[in-house]
Amino acid sequence: MLLIVEKKRPLTQAAQASKQIKKMLAEKYPNIKFKVTSKNYAGGNSVDISWNLGPVDKDIEKLVNQYQYGHFDGMIDCYEYSNTRNDLPQSKYVFAQRDYRSEEEIENYKLPFKEQKDLYREGKTLRDDIARQICALIGINYDVIDSQVPDVYKVCYRTHGGDWMSWNDLVYRLLAQTSFESDKWEGYKVDFDYENGQKITNKFRIIKS
């Protein structure tokens, strides 16, 4: 009788890094669901990390940068092996990307594309909800997420930069700097400043519960 034994292929460096990263994130943020995958391709490999709400990108990047063995230097158009370690499996690139959707939006994502777009146009997204609450807070009318922020709020540009901004841009920047380590928050706070003796709206902060 001929016994055939199939040997398992050893995990690639990227796959090993992916496995360790997933374990580390689960221990650090037990209430957040992370998707961690690895890819191998000609010229390198990568680990991709995605999650919804939860901690900000930079907090995750601080934890996982040790698993990337270098960086691409655009000045010399070359990849530099500046962070190699012998005690950890590493990948050429480690990408961390947070999403910003409510649980309802995640469920709606399963709908046909046209119905998804209808919900977006009707303003039934987390970003629209935040934009509406900000408008109510400072007493101005809200149109739609893609519209330009009214002139009355252009003082916010001093904080966020740029000459033109849509509500989508403004809310995205607000979300990007806010950690949602639970799915609950109390609301929004306006930080005021004074210019020429006049009280102006400078920026917003999300108040977490």
N, C-alpha and C positions, 0 to 999 in steps of 0.2 A: 504494500500500500504506500503510495506516494503522498507525503504530507507537505503541503505548500503553506508556508508562513509568509504573510505579507508584512513587511516592515513599514512602520509609520515613518513618514518623512519628518525630519526634525523641523521645528518651527524656525522660520526666518527671524532675523534680528528684529525686523519691524513687527512681526507677529508677537514675539516675546515682549517687546516694548509695549505693544497694545494691551497685552494681557496684564502686565504690571501696572500700567496706567489705570486701567479699568478698576483693578482691585484697590489701588490707592484712592481714587476718587470716590468709590463706594464707601470706603472707611471714613473719608473726610466729610462727605456730603451724603449721608445715608438716605435723606429724603428726596434727593434729586436723581432722576434717571438719566444716565449718560449712555450715549451710543459711541463706542470706540471701535474703529475698524482699521485694518492695515492694508496697504497696497504695495506691490512690487512691480516695477516696470523697468524698461531699458534706461540705464543711467541713474537708477536710484530706487528709493522707496519712501513711503510716507505713512504717518498715522493721522487719522481724522477723528476729531472729538466733537460731538454735537450734543446739545441739551436745550431744554426749554426753560426760560426765565432762570431762576437760580442765581449762582454767583456770576459776577461780571467776567468778561473774557480775560482781563489782565490778571485776575486772581488765579484762574486756571493755568494761564500761560506761565506764571511764576512757578507753579508746581511741576509742570511737564517740560519746561525748557531743558531740563537736565537730560531728557531722552532724545534730544536733537543734537547730533554731533558736529554741527557747524552752522553756517549761514551763507546765503548768497550775497556777494558784494557787487552791487551794480556798478560801482566806480571802476572796477577792473574786469567786470563781466565774468566773474569766476566764483565758484563755491569754495569757501574756506573752512577747513576742518579745525575750528577754533574751540570746540567744546567736547572733544573726544574723552571718553571714560572707559576704563576697563572693568569697572564694577557694575555696570548697567548695560542692558541691551539698548541700542540706540537706532534711530532712523534718520534719514537725511533731512526730512521735514516733519514737523509735528504741528498740525493745524487745529486750532480751537475756535469754534463758532457757536455762539449762543443764538437761539431763536426767541421770538417774542410773540407768543400766541397764548390766548386763554384756552382753557380746556374745551370750551365750546368751539373755538376756531379749529382746534386739532380734530375734533369730531367732524366738523364741517368740511375739513380737508378731504374727507372720504367721498364727498359729494361730487357729481359731475362738474366739469370745469365751468360751464355756464352758470350753474347755481352758486358756485364759489364766487364768481365775479359779481353776481347779483348781490350777494351778502356784503361784498366789499363796497359796491356802489351805494348800498343802503347804509353804510357806516356801521355795520355790525362787527367791528373788530376791536381788539384791545386798544390799539393806537387811537382809533376814533373816540373810544370811551374816555381815554386820558385827555385828548384834545378838548372834548366837550366839558370835562370837569375843570380844566384850566381856564377855559373861556368864562365859565360860570363864576370862577373864583375872582377873576379880574373885571367881570362885568362887561364883556363884549360878546357879539354874536359869533357863532361858529357856523362855517359853511360845510366844507368837506375836507377830508384829510389831505387831498392833493392841492388844495387852494393855497394861495399866498397868505401868509400871516398879515393881518391888517396893520396899517401904518401906526395905530395906537400902540402896537407892541414892538415896534422896530428898535426900541431901546435894548431889547434882548440881544441884538446883534453885537453889541459891545462885549457881551460875555461869550457868545457862541461863535462870533466871527462871520464874515461874509456880508454881502449887501442885499441878498435876497434869500428868503427861506420859506419853504412850505411848512404846513403843519406836520406833514409826514417827517420832514427833516428835523424839525424842532423836537417832536416827541421821540423820534429815534435817538437823538442825542441825550435826551433826558433818561430814556430807558438804558442806554449804553453805560451810563455812569452810576446806575442804581442796582444794587444787589437784591435779588428776590430769593432769599434762602428759604422762605416759606411762601405759600400762595396767597397770603393775606397782607394787605397794607391798609392803612387808615385813610389816606388821602394825600393832599398836596399842600405844601407851604410856600408862600411867596416870600422871597427875600427882597426887601426894598432898599433902595439907595436914594441919595439926594443929589440933584444937579440944579445949580442956580436957584436953590431954595425950593425946588419942586420935588415932590415925592415921586419916584419912578419905579417901575417894575424892572428888576434886574435879572432875576433868574428864579427857577422853581426847584424845589426839592420834594421828592416823594417821601412821605412819612411812613415808615414801616411799623407794623404792629409787632 
